[in-house]
């Protein structure tokens, strides 16, 4: 049964750097939820590997974390392609000698509603969200069975019929991962990323909670993460124009 996440409040998270010494990879780290999650992991002391498809934005994100005192490296890879993920994983092991955890953003959204969704767009969604999750889990089980995997699944505000089989497939993967002795958890954000780290902080806190060494016993969980609504600009009836 899916349950709302109750991570430790940001003020109640362990002080200092509770993830010091850990190496954590974040996919799609240069966009959406990848940014606040990478930032939170770096502040907590982990070395963060930023993985994505755009070398320039990855490098900029990595430089930003380094400027704040974190340790971060960018790696360009398409994690929907198993050989790309394997290559990235091998590179991480060459640099750090370990990979303790992975945060995988399997939350690509459709640009069409269900009735207009083309076969190509559906296959792209499937590859980015479902195939990539299975592929990463398989390679981790084969080569790094002690590494944990937290998956950020399709947002709960995406209600198109196509979103349900994706969530269902990823959920089944996570709930049955114990059969392969894998530490997998699934986090479902209430909405898409706002671009405001403060508004998206509850999701980052949930990821940090799951990453804590003291939480190593948590696996097979599917958690909904409520998030504050994003303020919207509207046209006011007053002569002052746009207001929040």
C-alpha positions as CSV (number, residue, x, y, z in Angstrom):
1,X,0.0,0.0,0.0
2,X,1.3,3.4,-0.9
3,X,1.8,5.7,2.1
4,X,2.6,9.4,2.5
5,X,6.3,9.9,3.3
6,X,7.1,11.2,6.7
7,X,10.8,12.0,6.4
8,X,12.6,13.7,9.2
9,X,11.9,17.5,9.0
10,X,14.8,19.4,7.6
11,X,15.5,20.8,11.1
12,X,15.5,17.3,12.6
13,X,17.9,15.7,10.1
14,X,21.3,14.8,11.7
15,X,23.5,17.9,11.9
16,X,26.9,18.1,10.3
17,X,27.5,15.8,7.4
18,X,25.6,12.6,8.0
19,X,26.5,11.2,4.6
20,X,30.3,12.0,4.8
21,X,32.3,9.4,3.0
22,X,29.5,8.1,0.8
23,X,29.4,8.3,-3.0
24,X,26.0,8.8,-4.5
25,X,25.0,9.1,-8.2
26,X,22.1,11.2,-9.3
27,X,20.6,10.7,-12.8
28,X,19.1,13.7,-14.6
29,X,21.1,15.7,-12.1
30,X,21.1,18.9,-14.1
31,X,17.4,19.4,-14.3
32,X,14.1,19.1,-12.4
33,X,14.3,17.4,-9.1
34,X,17.9,16.4,-9.8
35,X,19.2,19.8,-8.9
36,X,17.8,20.1,-5.3
37,X,18.5,16.4,-4.6
38,X,22.1,16.8,-5.7
39,X,22.5,19.9,-3.7
40,X,21.0,18.3,-0.5
41,X,23.3,15.3,-0.9
42,X,26.4,17.5,-1.3
43,X,25.5,19.6,1.8
44,X,25.1,16.3,3.8
45,X,28.7,15.5,2.9
46,X,28.4,12.9,0.2
47,X,30.4,12.9,-3.0
48,X,27.9,13.4,-5.8
49,X,28.1,12.1,-9.3
50,X,25.9,14.1,-11.6
51,X,24.7,12.0,-14.6
52,X,22.7,13.3,-17.5
53,X,22.7,13.9,-21.3
54,X,24.0,17.4,-21.5
55,X,27.7,17.8,-20.8
56,X,27.6,21.6,-20.5
57,X,24.7,21.8,-17.9
58,X,26.2,18.9,-16.0
59,X,29.5,20.7,-15.8
60,X,27.8,23.9,-14.6
61,X,25.8,22.1,-12.0
62,X,29.0,20.3,-10.8
63,X,30.9,23.6,-10.6
64,X,28.1,25.1,-8.5
65,X,28.2,22.3,-6.0
66,X,32.0,22.5,-5.8
67,X,31.8,26.3,-5.2
68,X,29.6,25.6,-2.2
69,X,32.2,23.2,-0.8
70,X,30.8,20.0,-2.1
71,X,32.5,17.2,-4.1
72,X,30.9,16.6,-7.4
73,X,31.8,15.2,-10.8
74,X,29.8,15.2,-14.0
75,X,29.4,12.1,-16.3
76,X,27.5,12.3,-19.5
77,X,25.4,9.1,-20.1
78,X,22.0,7.9,-21.3
79,X,20.9,5.7,-18.4
80,X,18.1,4.3,-20.6
81,X,20.9,2.4,-22.4
82,X,22.3,-0.3,-20.2
83,X,25.8,-0.1,-21.6
84,X,25.8,3.7,-21.0
85,X,24.9,3.1,-17.3
86,X,27.5,0.3,-17.0
87,X,30.2,2.6,-18.4
88,X,29.2,5.4,-16.0
89,X,29.2,3.0,-13.1
90,X,32.7,1.7,-14.0
91,X,33.9,5.3,-14.3
92,X,32.6,6.1,-10.8
93,X,34.4,3.0,-9.4
94,X,37.6,4.1,-11.1
95,X,37.4,7.6,-9.5
96,X,36.1,6.8,-6.1
97,X,36.5,3.1,-5.6
98,X,32.9,2.7,-4.4
99,X,29.3,3.6,-5.2
100,X,27.1,3.5,-2.1
101,X,23.8,4.8,-3.5
102,X,21.9,5.9,-6.6
103,X,19.0,8.3,-6.9
104,X,17.3,7.6,-10.3
105,X,14.9,10.1,-11.7
106,X,12.3,8.0,-13.6
107,X,9.9,10.9,-13.9
108,X,9.9,11.9,-17.5
109,X,6.5,13.5,-18.3
110,X,4.4,13.1,-21.5
111,X,3.9,16.2,-23.7
112,X,0.6,14.8,-25.0
113,X,-2.6,13.5,-23.3
114,X,-3.4,9.8,-23.4
115,X,-5.6,9.9,-26.5
116,X,-3.0,11.8,-28.5
117,X,0.1,9.9,-27.2
118,X,2.1,8.5,-30.1
119,X,3.8,5.2,-30.1
120,X,7.2,6.9,-30.3
121,X,6.4,9.1,-27.3
122,X,5.1,6.1,-25.3
123,X,8.3,4.1,-26.0
124,X,10.4,7.1,-25.0
125,X,8.5,7.3,-21.7
126,X,8.9,3.6,-21.1
127,X,12.6,3.6,-21.9
128,X,13.3,6.7,-19.7
129,X,11.2,5.6,-16.7
130,X,10.7,1.8,-16.7
131,X,13.5,0.3,-18.8
132,X,16.1,2.4,-17.2
133,X,15.0,1.5,-13.6
134,X,15.1,-2.2,-14.4
135,X,18.4,-1.9,-16.2
136,X,20.1,0.0,-13.3
137,X,18.7,-2.5,-10.7
138,X,20.0,-5.4,-12.8
139,X,23.5,-4.1,-13.2
140,X,23.7,-3.1,-9.5
141,X,22.6,-6.5,-8.4
142,X,25.1,-8.2,-10.7
143,X,28.1,-6.0,-9.8
144,X,27.3,-3.9,-6.6
145,X,24.7,-5.8,-4.6
146,X,25.3,-3.6,-1.5
147,X,24.4,-0.4,-3.3
148,X,21.0,1.2,-2.6
149,X,18.7,2.6,-5.2
150,X,16.0,5.3,-4.6
151,X,13.7,5.9,-7.6
152,X,11.8,9.1,-8.1
153,X,8.8,7.9,-10.0
154,X,6.2,9.6,-12.3
155,X,4.6,12.6,-10.5
156,X,1.2,12.1,-8.9
157,X,-0.2,15.2,-10.7
158,X,0.3,13.4,-14.0
159,X,-3.1,11.6,-14.2
160,X,-3.1,10.5,-17.8
161,X,-3.8,6.8,-18.2
162,X,-0.3,6.2,-19.6
163,X,1.2,7.2,-16.2
164,X,-0.4,4.3,-14.4
165,X,1.3,1.4,-16.1
166,X,4.6,3.1,-15.6
167,X,4.1,3.6,-11.8
168,X,2.7,0.1,-11.6
169,X,5.8,-1.5,-13.2
170,X,8.3,0.5,-11.1
171,X,6.3,-0.1,-8.0
172,X,6.3,-3.9,-8.6
173,X,10.1,-3.8,-9.2
174,X,10.6,-2.0,-5.9
175,X,8.2,-4.1,-3.8
176,X,9.7,-7.4,-5.1
177,X,13.4,-6.3,-5.1
178,X,13.9,-8.2,-1.8
179,X,13.8,-11.4,-3.8
180,X,17.2,-10.3,-5.2
181,X,18.3,-8.8,-1.9
182,X,18.2,-5.3,-3.3
183,X,17.6,-2.1,-1.3
184,X,15.1,-0.3,-3.5
185,X,12.6,2.4,-2.5
186,X,10.2,4.4,-4.7
187,X,9.3,8.1,-4.0
188,X,6.3,9.7,-5.8
189,X,6.3,13.5,-5.7
190,X,2.9,15.2,-5.6
191,X,3.9,17.4,-8.6
192,X,6.6,18.3,-11.1
193,X,9.6,20.2,-9.8
194,X,8.9,23.9,-9.2
195,X,12.4,25.1,-9.9
196,X,12.4,26.5,-6.3
197,X,14.6,24.5,-4.0
198,X,12.6,25.7,-0.9
199,X,9.3,24.5,-2.3
200,X,10.9,21.2,-3.4
201,X,12.8,20.6,-0.1
202,X,10.4,17.9,1.3
203,X,11.4,15.6,-1.6
204,X,15.1,16.2,-1.0
205,X,14.6,15.5,2.7
206,X,12.9,12.2,1.9
207,X,15.8,11.2,-0.3
208,X,18.3,12.2,2.4
209,X,16.3,10.2,5.0
210,X,16.5,7.0,2.9
211,X,20.2,7.6,2.2
212,X,21.1,7.7,5.9
213,X,23.2,4.6,6.9
214,X,20.9,4.2,9.9
215,X,18.0,3.6,7.5
216,X,19.6,0.7,5.7
217,X,16.8,-1.6,6.8
218,X,14.2,0.4,4.7
219,X,13.5,-1.3,1.4
220,X,10.4,-2.1,-0.7
221,X,8.7,1.1,0.3
222,X,6.5,3.2,-2.0
223,X,6.0,6.7,-0.6
224,X,3.9,9.7,-1.7
225,X,5.5,13.0,-0.9
226,X,3.1,15.9,-0.4
227,X,4.6,19.2,-1.6
228,X,3.5,22.8,-1.3
229,X,1.7,24.2,-4.3
230,X,3.6,26.3,-6.8
231,X,2.5,30.0,-6.8
232,X,0.9,30.9,-10.1
233,X,0.9,34.3,-11.8
234,X,-2.6,35.5,-12.7
235,X,-4.0,38.6,-14.3
236,X,-5.5,40.8,-11.6
237,X,-8.7,42.8,-12.1
238,X,-6.9,45.7,-10.5
239,X,-4.9,48.2,-12.6
240,X,-1.7,46.9,-11.1
241,X,-1.4,44.0,-13.6
242,X,0.2,40.7,-12.6
243,X,0.0,39.5,-9.1
244,X,0.7,36.2,-7.3
